Amino acid sequence: MRVCVIGTGYVGLVTGACLAHIGHDVICVDNNEEKVKLMKAGQSPIFEPGLSEIMQAAIQAGRIEFTTDLGAGVSHGEILFIAVGTPPLPTGESDTRYVEAVARGIGAHLNGGYKVIVNKSTVPIGSGDWVRMIVLDGIAERQKTLVPVGGGRAQENLPEITAEFDVISNPEFLREGSAVYDTFNPDRIVLGGNSPRAIAMMQELYAPIIERRYAEDKSLPPVPVLVTDLSSAEMIKYAANAFLATKISFINEVANICDRVGADVTQVAKGIGLDSRIGNKFLNAGIGWGGSCFPKDIAALIHTADDYGYEAQLLKSAVSVNQRQRLIAVEKLQHALKILKGKTIGLLGLTFKPDTDDMRDAPALTLIEHLNRLGAKVKAYDPIVSQSGLRDGLTGVLVETDPERLADGCDALVLVTEWQQFQNLDYPQMAKLMNHAVIVDGRNFLDPEKMVRAGFQYIGVGR
Ligand SMILES: NC(=O)c1ccc[n+]([C@@H]2O[C@H](COP(=O)([O-])OP(=O)(O)OC[C@H]3O[C@@H](n4cnc5c(N)ncnc54)[C@H](O)[C@@H]3O)[C@@H](O)[C@H]2O)c1
């Protein structure tokens, strides 16, 4: 099928490349010229395992193109994905101005055959109908600029814009760091809308994925497809992220109690996770959640509830537990080192989770700010940030090029991001290079006994 994906960030580029990989004919549109230039040259502007490879293969097969020309994308696609960002406003509300600009732009270029416009961006409840309205506005604005056939001012001589379309909500559940894998192996596909024609086209688009033709385990039953109304699909996305964030805040709260009573939260999590009603995922205690989705989506849901006269108390608590949790590492450092003024703290990891280059709302940023405020010098090593231009955008932290340089002269280390390679660093050597060999394991990722053998004072979260 002919597909246009507008916005080529973590969601749009992965969606476009994966749809091209399974045989569709894709144009990706972005208004960032530099990004488009990079992508045309076969380079991914973001780090996501496996993405460059499928992108390059799709370029070679002639199944994907990149452009800044929205008009070209709109006339190409039978299915038009909106995948631009919806960042948070200071009020917690989501900033939908990019979605609005794209919807208006689609209206300004829409003409000819039937199209399905897909909201892939995470958008506030009710956005499906709102996007339809903006697209119609875009069409009406273009209609006004048209010159009547044969000149003159007669309305009846105006050329008619024929545009038939439906809007579908198709929320995205991929996880950064395994986005390509998740796209080919989804737990479910949610399609919200009331047009059987549009739903049928979406099912045809996703058929190879639904039938698990590109899945790791092809013997699994087909991917469940949940067809809902627009608002329910929009709500499913917010509710899923709010639930996961709350689950982490829950185990973090349990970890803080474990710390006080002398229990080990990793054993507690195992014990409760074996209960099939609870499940073992998202039960890792640590220094809290962050990233581009959980904080903004839970804030947007709280804001929506507020707009409709409901105070979302549980969600607000999940947020405040998380805010406090981000500073647990500072408390533990103060406990171990007492005064932090004049001390040097090394952060292992900066990105909000491993296998991504995304720094949006990363807990590391909160830590850097607070440690600086307390007069500590902050250094960091991160497998991605240390090797990329991202380091230039960071203030208040000296980004080192390897773990041993990081350890050199530090009074303590904090493991912030659980990059797999942090399991196998030369910790005995690092301990020797430090002023005080203290490590706060902010993700309960390391083996405490091994760290003690390496010469460290090991401090976990709730263990
Ligand atoms: N990142 C995730 O893990 C994730 C997961 C699920 C859902 N989402 C949702 O998907 C949406 C996109 O997130 P993202 O992380 O991919 O965002 P992003 O910021 O990485 O990418 C957005 C892209 O849109 C482009 N853009 C902005 N305005 C444009 C316009 N008018 N025309 C063309 N391109 C334009 C930007 O240049 C950028 O490349 C958000 O609503 C987000 O909440 C994200």
The ligand as a MOL file (V3000), in Angstrom:
LIG
                    3D

  0  0  0     0  0            999 V3000
M  V30 BEGIN CTAB
M  V30 COUNTS 44 48 0 0 0
M  V30 BEGIN ATOM
M  V30 1 N 9.1550 7.9710 21.6940 0
M  V30 2 C 8.4010 6.9770 22.0940 0
M  V30 3 O 8.8830 6.0100 22.6860 0
M  V30 4 C 6.9270 6.9840 21.8460 0
M  V30 5 C 6.1800 5.8060 22.0480 0
M  V30 6 C 4.8260 5.8400 21.8120 0
M  V30 7 C 4.2060 6.9950 21.4000 0
M  V30 8 N 4.9460 8.1360 21.2340 0 CHG=1
M  V30 9 C 4.2590 9.3260 20.7660 0
M  V30 10 O 4.5350 9.4990 19.3830 0
M  V30 11 C 4.6580 10.8860 19.0490 0
M  V30 12 C 6.0080 11.1500 18.4280 0
M  V30 13 O 7.0110 10.9040 19.3940 0
M  V30 14 P 8.5480 10.8450 19.0200 0
M  V30 15 O 9.2690 10.4210 20.2570 0
M  V30 16 O 8.7200 10.0330 17.7750 0 CHG=-1
M  V30 17 O 8.8130 12.3870 18.7010 0
M  V30 18 P 10.1150 13.0800 18.1160 0
M  V30 19 O 10.2130 14.3800 18.7550 0
M  V30 20 O 11.2780 12.1160 18.2150 0
M  V30 21 O 9.8030 13.2580 16.5700 0
M  V30 22 C 8.8740 14.1430 16.0540 0
M  V30 23 C 9.2800 14.4980 14.6340 0
M  V30 24 O 8.2640 15.2860 14.0460 0
M  V30 25 C 8.8720 16.2820 13.2520 0
M  V30 26 N 7.9090 17.3690 13.0150 0
M  V30 27 C 7.4390 18.2950 13.8910 0
M  V30 28 N 6.5670 19.1210 13.2790 0
M  V30 29 C 6.4750 18.7030 11.9980 0
M  V30 30 C 5.7330 19.1530 10.8730 0
M  V30 31 N 4.9090 20.1910 10.9570 0
M  V30 32 N 5.8860 18.5060 9.7140 0
M  V30 33 C 6.7240 17.4420 9.6120 0
M  V30 34 N 7.4440 16.9690 10.6390 0
M  V30 35 C 7.3280 17.5980 11.8170 0
M  V30 36 C 10.0940 16.6770 14.0390 0
M  V30 37 O 11.0590 17.3210 13.2200 0
M  V30 38 C 10.5750 15.3160 14.5480 0
M  V30 39 O 11.4590 14.7060 13.6450 0
M  V30 40 C 4.4070 11.6460 20.3630 0
M  V30 41 O 3.0680 11.9980 20.4310 0
M  V30 42 C 4.7350 10.6190 21.4190 0
M  V30 43 O 4.0370 10.8450 22.6150 0
M  V30 44 C 6.2840 8.1450 21.4270 0
M  V30 END ATOM
M  V30 BEGIN BOND
M  V30 1 1 1 2
M  V30 2 2 2 3
M  V30 3 1 2 4
M  V30 4 1 4 5
M  V30 5 2 4 44
M  V30 6 2 5 6
M  V30 7 1 6 7
M  V30 8 2 7 8
M  V30 9 1 8 9
M  V30 10 1 8 44
M  V30 11 1 9 10
M  V30 12 1 9 42
M  V30 13 1 10 11
M  V30 14 1 11 12
M  V30 15 1 11 40
M  V30 16 1 12 13
M  V30 17 1 13 14
M  V30 18 2 14 15
M  V30 19 1 14 16
M  V30 20 1 14 17
M  V30 21 1 17 18
M  V30 22 2 18 19
M  V30 23 1 18 20
M  V30 24 1 18 21
M  V30 25 1 21 22
M  V30 26 1 22 23
M  V30 27 1 23 24
M  V30 28 1 23 38
M  V30 29 1 24 25
M  V30 30 1 25 26
M  V30 31 1 25 36
M  V30 32 1 26 27
M  V30 33 1 26 35
M  V30 34 2 27 28
M  V30 35 1 28 29
M  V30 36 1 29 30
M  V30 37 2 29 35
M  V30 38 1 30 31
M  V30 39 2 30 32
M  V30 40 1 32 33
M  V30 41 2 33 34
M  V30 42 1 34 35
M  V30 43 1 36 37
M  V30 44 1 36 38
M  V30 45 1 38 39
M  V30 46 1 40 41
M  V30 47 1 40 42
M  V30 48 1 42 43
M  V30 END BOND
M  V30 END CTAB
M  END
